[in-house]
Amino acid sequence: MPTRRTVLDQLASFGAAATAATYFPLSLASSSEKAKSVAKPRDSKSIRIKSLVRRDDTVIRHGGNGDNWHMSWASDDRLYVSLCDGGGFSSNPPASYNSRMLAITGGPLDAQFHDISRYPMLGRPIQKENDARYYNFGTLALDEHLYQFMSTFNRPLQADETEKRDPKNPLRFTGVKLIYSPNNGRTWHNQDGSTPVAWEDWNHRSRDTMVFFEEDQEAFSLLTVLQMGRNYEYNRDGYVYLYSPNGNTEGTMNELVMFRVPKGRILHRQSYEYFAGYDSKSSAKWTKDITQRSAVHTFPRGWINTFVHPFAWQPSVIFNAPLGIYIMANWGMGTSPDGNWFEKPSYLGFWISKNCWGPWTQIHEETSWMPAGDPHARAYSPQIAPKWISQDGRSFWLVWTDFQVTDPEARKRANDDYAGIPPDSYSAADVARGVNQMREYMPYYAFNAQRVDLTVY
């Protein structure tokens, strides 16, 4: 029977919650009205970015409970953000969501978080222990449509997954389900247009119900959508671009692959074109044959965990319109010698390119990423907020989650509180209590943000 410790670990799944912190007056707009006023795209040939600085004196702990926070800026001026594995921002959360969508109003200093109440329920107590999980990573707001690319595991998460390996069948992401809303979250549909959204169980997932499933090397199982301003306004060629690790192992997960699809064909896998290298004029080549894909960039080795499940090198990429340049943030997992996750601070890097397919030039590297100078930080999933970019493009805000346990005794008390209770029997009150206990011992498993300044010449 699973212990309470195991269940609470599973509720966290990837990450760490938040406490309030003092923030400082900044040049970047703190209101929605100011933040949405962005300069017209500039010719990247006249721009040179030398380096960047994470402003640790600007760290804001917005709170909440959850992780990953993939964002997209919609035509209604709201940031739509995907939350994984948490109770959100309610003091009395109705569930611990496997996936949930929120809307953010305001700027980085005065952000307000709003639940999308009609989002299809995916979480405890309705979701049971062995129900298939779907994680809403890749997120896009386009023409009043909201798209989410939901990653899913190869099998159920076992009760002792965090304590021992299963070498015969290691847990890993193996596919993606696509859901969408045609009206900014009021109704939700499966990829084929049917409604309500169906969360297929482990045995009924296939290429008929998933946009990607058990592909070559299990590539395209962790998707990120390129963000190009409000309602994708800076896009000029009519394509949406997406990125993914090229697999789940050392040597594949640290390779970045990508595909593109016409804006009006996102729901149609047959319209996807994969990056296949460069032609003789150094322009990108595209193919509809997924097996002919090429890596657009390769990240350093040594930053991929082998259990609980491989999770690293999923980027955040935005177009910085004032500077006319693409910026990518990415991270690698800090592991123990035997491959356990979050055993040391993560890797953090930033890259720039004049094209969204590269080539990419690195402008910043940290092999021990410690936001706010905290040596206990276990930060991950850096996200560049696409709306929170300064008018001159020289500053932006980075959002992340932190897996660190700040109070081991509080964690032990929470585990003991539920020891021996079958997780499938938890009530809504039990789940809410578990979320709030997690907030005590993992206070940075939440929406954390800080300003990043670029050195431009």
C-alpha positions in Angstrom: 0.0 0.0 0.0 1.4 3.4 -0.9 2.6 5.5 2.1 1.5 9.2 2.6 5.1 10.1 1.8 4.9 8.5 -1.6 1.6 10.2 -2.3 2.8 13.6 -1.4 5.9 13.1 -3.5 3.6 12.1 -6.4 1.5 15.2 -5.9 4.7 17.3 -6.4 5.8 15.1 -9.3 8.4 17.5 -10.5 8.9 20.5 -8.3 8.6 22.8 -5.1 5.7 26.2 -3.5 6.1 29.8 -2.6 6.2 32.5 0.1 5.9 36.2 -0.2 9.0 38.3 -0.7 9.8 42.0 -1.0 10.2 43.3 -4.5 11.8 46.4 -5.7 10.7 49.3 -8.0 11.9 48.5 -11.5 12.0 50.2 -14.9 9.8 47.4 -16.4 6.1 48.2 -16.4 4.2 46.8 -13.4 0.7 47.1 -14.9 -1.0 45.3 -17.7 -1.5 48.5 -19.7 2.2 49.3 -19.8 3.4 45.8 -20.3 1.5 45.3 -23.5 3.0 48.3 -25.2 6.0 46.8 -27.1 8.2 48.3 -29.8 8.0 47.1 -33.4 10.3 44.3 -34.4 13.9 45.5 -35.1 16.4 44.2 -37.6 18.5 41.7 -35.6 21.6 42.4 -37.8 22.1 45.7 -35.8 21.8 43.9 -32.4 24.6 42.3 -30.4 23.8 40.8 -27.1 27.0 40.3 -25.0 25.6 38.7 -21.9 22.8 38.8 -19.3 22.4 39.2 -15.6 19.8 37.5 -13.4 18.7 40.2 -10.9 18.6 38.3 -7.6 17.5 41.5 -5.9 14.2 41.4 -7.9 13.0 37.9 -6.9 9.3 37.7 -6.3 7.5 34.8 -4.7 4.0 35.1 -6.1 2.9 31.9 -4.3 0.5 29.3 -5.4 1.2 25.6 -5.6 2.3 23.9 -8.8 5.1 23.8 -11.4 6.3 24.3 -15.0 4.2 27.4 -15.9 4.3 27.4 -19.7 2.7 30.7 -20.8 1.2 32.3 -23.9 0.0 35.9 -24.4 -3.6 36.0 -25.8 -5.6 38.6 -27.8 -7.6 39.5 -24.6 -4.2 40.7 -23.1 -4.1 37.9 -20.6 -1.3 35.5 -20.1 -2.6 31.9 -20.1 -0.4 29.7 -18.0 -0.4 25.9 -17.6 0.0 24.5 -14.0 1.1 21.0 -13.3 0.8 19.0 -10.1 -0.5 21.4 -7.5 -3.5 23.1 -5.9 -3.1 26.5 -7.6 -3.6 29.7 -5.7 -6.6 29.0 -3.6 -6.1 28.8 0.2 -8.6 26.0 0.2 -7.9 24.2 -3.1 -10.7 21.9 -4.4 -8.2 19.5 -5.9 -4.6 18.7 -6.5 -4.5 19.2 -10.2 -2.4 17.0 -12.5 -2.9 19.8 -15.0 -4.8 23.1 -14.8 -4.9 26.3 -16.8 -4.9 29.8 -15.2 -5.1 33.3 -16.6 -2.7 36.1 -15.4 -3.7 39.7 -15.4 -1.3 42.6 -14.6 2.4 42.8 -14.9 5.3 41.0 -13.1 4.9 43.1 -9.9 1.2 43.1 -9.6 0.2 39.8 -11.2 -3.2 38.3 -10.4 -4.0 34.7 -11.0 -7.4 33.5 -12.1 -8.7 30.0 -12.4 -10.2 28.8 -15.7 -13.2 27.3 -14.1 -14.4 25.3 -17.1 -11.1 23.6 -17.7 -11.7 19.8 -17.8 -10.9 18.3 -14.4 -7.7 16.4 -14.2 -6.6 15.8 -10.6 -7.3 14.3 -7.3 -9.7 13.3 -5.7 -11.5 12.7 -9.0 -8.4 11.3 -10.7 -7.5 7.9 -9.1 -4.1 6.4 -8.4 -3.9 4.4 -11.6 -5.5 6.8 -14.0 -3.4 8.0 -16.9 -1.7 11.3 -16.3 -1.5 14.2 -18.8 0.8 17.2 -18.2 0.0 20.4 -20.0 3.4 21.7 -21.1 3.2 23.2 -24.6 0.7 26.1 -24.5 -0.5 28.5 -27.2 -3.1 31.3 -27.3 -4.0 32.2 -30.9 -7.1 33.9 -32.3 -9.2 33.2 -29.2 -8.1 29.5 -29.3 -6.2 28.0 -26.4 -4.1 24.9 -27.3 -2.4 22.6 -24.9 0.0 19.7 -25.7 -0.4 17.3 -22.8 2.6 14.9 -22.2 1.9 11.5 -20.8 3.9 8.6 -19.3 4.4 5.2 -20.7 2.8 3.6 -17.6 1.4 4.4 -14.2 3.6 6.0 -11.5 4.4 3.2 -9.0 4.0 3.6 -5.3 7.8 3.3 -4.8 8.9 5.2 -7.9 10.8 7.8 -6.0 12.7 5.2 -4.0 13.9 2.6 -6.5 14.3 2.0 -10.2 12.5 -0.3 -12.5 15.2 -1.2 -15.0 12.9 -3.3 -17.1 10.4 -0.6 -17.7 11.7 2.8 -16.5 9.1 5.6 -16.3 9.4 8.1 -19.1 7.3 10.5 -21.3 6.2 8.7 -24.4 3.6 10.8 -26.1 1.4 13.9 -26.3 -2.4 14.5 -26.3 -3.7 17.7 -27.9 -6.7 19.5 -26.5 -8.1 23.0 -27.3 -10.6 25.6 -26.5 -12.1 27.7 -29.4 -13.3 30.5 -27.0 -10.5 31.3 -24.5 -11.4 28.6 -22.1 -15.2 28.5 -22.0 -15.5 25.1 -23.7 -12.8 22.4 -24.3 -12.5 19.8 -27.1 -10.4 16.8 -28.0 -8.1 17.1 -31.1 -10.9 15.7 -33.3 -13.3 18.4 -32.2 -15.4 16.1 -29.9 -16.4 17.3 -26.5 -16.1 16.8 -23.5 -12.4 16.1 -23.3 -11.7 12.5 -22.7 -8.7 11.4 -20.6 -8.0 8.0 -22.1 -6.7 5.4 -19.8 -3.3 3.8 -20.1 -4.5 1.1 -22.5 -6.5 3.3 -24.8 -3.9 5.8 -25.8 -2.8 5.5 -29.5 -2.0 7.6 -32.5 -5.7 7.9 -33.0 -6.2 9.8 -29.7 -2.7 11.4 -29.4 -0.9 13.8 -31.7 2.4 12.0 -30.9 2.7 8.5 -29.4 5.6 6.2 -29.2 7.6 8.0 -31.9 11.1 7.2 -33.0 13.3 7.5 -29.9 10.1 8.8 -28.1 10.9 12.2 -29.5 8.3 15.0 -29.3 7.0 13.9 -26.0 7.8 17.2 -24.1 6.6 20.1 -26.3 7.4 23.8 -26.0 5.6 26.4 -28.2 7.6 29.3 -29.5 6.0 32.5 -28.2 5.8 35.5 -30.6 4.1 38.3 -28.8 0.4 39.0 -28.1 -1.7 36.6 -30.2 1.4 35.6 -32.1 1.4 39.0 -33.7 5.1 39.0 -34.6 4.9 35.9 -36.8 5.3 36.7 -40.5 5.3 33.4 -42.3 2.0 31.9 -41.0 3.6 29.0 -39.1 3.5 28.0 -35.4 6.9 26.6 -34.2 7.4 23.9 -31.5 10.4 22.4 -29.8 11.1 19.1 -28.0 13.9 17.0 -26.6 14.8 14.3 -29.1 14.3 11.4 -26.7 14.6 10.3 -23.1 18.2 9.3 -22.8 21.7 10.9 -22.5 22.6 11.8 -26.1 18.9 12.2 -27.2 17.2 14.3 -24.5 20.0 16.9 -24.7 19.3 17.2 -28.5 16.7 19.8 -29.5 14.4 19.0 -32.4 11.5 21.1 -33.7 8.5 21.2 -36.1 6.3 23.8 -37.7 2.6 23.8 -38.7 0.5 26.4 -40.5 -1.6 28.4 -37.9 -4.9 27.0 -39.3 -3.7 23.4 -39.2 -2.5 22.9 -35.6 -5.0 20.0 -35.1 -3.8 18.1 -38.1 -0.7 16.0 -37.6 -0.3 15.4 -41.4 0.5 19.1 -41.8 3.5 19.0 -39.4 6.9 19.6 -40.9 10.1 18.7 -39.1 13.4 20.6 -39.2 15.8 18.6 -41.3 19.0 20.6 -41.3 20.2 23.4 -43.6 20.4 23.7 -47.4 23.4 25.0 -49.4 22.3 28.6 -48.6 22.1 27.9 -44.9 18.3 28.1 -44.9 16.2 25.6 -42.9 15.0 22.5 -44.7 11.7 20.9 -43.6 10.3 17.4 -44.1 7.0 15.6 -43.3 8.9 12.5 -42.4 9.6 12.5 -38.7 12.4 10.0 -39.0 14.4 12.5 -41.2 14.4 15.2 -38.5 17.7 16.8 -37.5 18.7 18.4 -34.2 18.7 22.2 -34.2 21.0 22.4 -31.1 22.8 20.0 -28.7 23.1 20.9 -25.0 25.8 19.7 -22.6 25.9 16.1 -21.4 25.7 15.1 -17.8 22.4 16.8 -16.8 19.8 14.1 -17.3 18.4 12.0 -14.5 17.8 8.3 -15.0 15.0 8.0 -12.4 12.3 8.9 -11.2 11.7 9.7 -14.9 14.0 11.6 -17.3 13.1 15.3 -17.2 15.5 17.9 -18.6 16.3 20.2 -21.5 12.7 21.3 -22.3 13.3 25.0 -23.4 11.4 28.2 -23.2 11.8 30.2 -26.5 10.4 33.7 -27.2 10.8 36.3 -30.0 12.1 39.6 -28.5 10.5 42.0 -30.9 12.3 45.2 -29.7 15.6 43.6 -30.4 14.5 41.4 -33.3 16.1 38.3 -31.8 15.0 34.9 -30.5 16.0 34.1 -27.0 16.0 30.6 -25.5 16.3 29.5 -21.9 16.9 25.9 -21.0 18.0 23.8 -18.0 19.6 20.5 -17.1 18.9 18.3 -14.1 21.3 18.3 -11.2 21.7 14.6 -10.4 23.4 12.4 -7.9 26.2 10.0 -9.2 23.6 7.3 -9.5 21.2 9.4 -11.5 18.6 10.5 -8.9 16.9 13.9 -9.7 17.3 17.2 -7.8 20.3 16.1 -5.8 22.2 19.3 -6.6 21.5 22.7 -8.3 20.4 22.6 -11.9 22.2 23.9 -15.0 20.8 27.1 -16.6 21.7 28.5 -20.0 20.5 31.2 -22.4 21.0 31.3 -26.1 20.1 33.7 -28.9 19.5 33.4 -32.7 18.3 35.5 -35.6 16.2 32.5 -36.7 13.9 30.4 -34.5 15.7 27.3 -35.9 19.2 28.6 -35.1 22.0 28.4 -35.2 22.0 29.2 -31.5 24.7 31.2 -29.7 25.1 30.8 -26.0 25.2 34.1 -24.0 25.0 32.8 -20.4 25.8 29.6 -18.5 25.4 28.6 -14.9 26.4 25.1 -13.8 24.9 25.7 -10.3 21.7 27.7 -10.7 20.8 29.3 -7.4 18.1 31.9 -7.6 18.4 34.6 -4.9 21.8 33.1 -4.1 20.1 30.2 -2.3 22.6 27.2 -2.2 19.7 24.9 -1.4 17.7 25.9 -4.5 16.6 23.1 -6.9 15.3 25.4 -9.6 13.9 24.0 -12.8 11.6 24.7 -15.8 12.7 28.3 -16.6 10.0 30.2 -18.5 10.5 33.6 -20.2 7.1 35.4 -19.7 6.2 36.5 -23.3 4.2 39.5 -22.1 6.7 40.7 -19.5 9.4 42.1 -21.8 10.5 45.7 -21.5 9.7 48.2 -24.3 13.3 48.4 -25.3 13.7 44.6 -25.1 16.7 44.8 -22.7 14.9 43.3 -19.8 12.5 40.4 -19.3 11.1 38.3 -16.5 12.0 34.7 -15.9 9.6 32.3 -14.1 10.6 29.1 -12.5 9.8 26.4 -9.8 12.0 25.1 -7.0 12.0 21.5 -5.7 13.8 22.1 -2.5 12.3 20.8 0.8 12.9 23.6 3.4 11.4 21.8 6.4 12.0 18.1 6.5 10.2 17.7 9.9 7.1 19.3 8.5 7.3 16.9 5.6 7.6 14.0 8.0 4.6 15.2 9.9 2.6 15.4 6.7 3.6 11.9 5.7 2.8 10.4 9.1 -0.6 12.2 9.1 -1.7 10.0 6.2 0.3 6.9 6.7 -1.6 3.8 5.7 -4.6 5.6 4.1 -5.1 4.3 0.5 -4.7 7.3 -1.9 -7.8 6.4 -3.9 -9.9 6.9 -0.7 -8.8 10.5 -0.2 -11.6 13.1 0.0 -11.4 16.6 -1.3 -10.7 17.8 2.2 -7.8 15.3 2.5 -6.3 16.5 -0.8 -6.7 20.2 0.2 -5.0 19.5 3.5 -2.2 17.7 1.7 -1.6 20.6 -0.6 -1.4 23.1 2.3 1.0 20.8 4.1 3.2 20.7 1.0 3.2 24.5 1.0 4.8 24.3 4.5 7.7 22.1 3.6 8.1 23.0 -0.1 7.4 26.8 0.0 9.0 27.5 -3.4 7.1 24.9 -5.4 5.2 27.8 -6.9 5.3 30.7 -9.3 8.7 32.4 -8.7 9.9 35.3 -10.9 12.8 37.6 -11.3 14.0 40.2 -13.8 16.8 39.4 -16.2 18.8 42.3 -17.9 20.6 41.9 -21.2 23.9 43.6 -22.0 23.3 45.0 -25.6 25.8 46.8 -27.8 
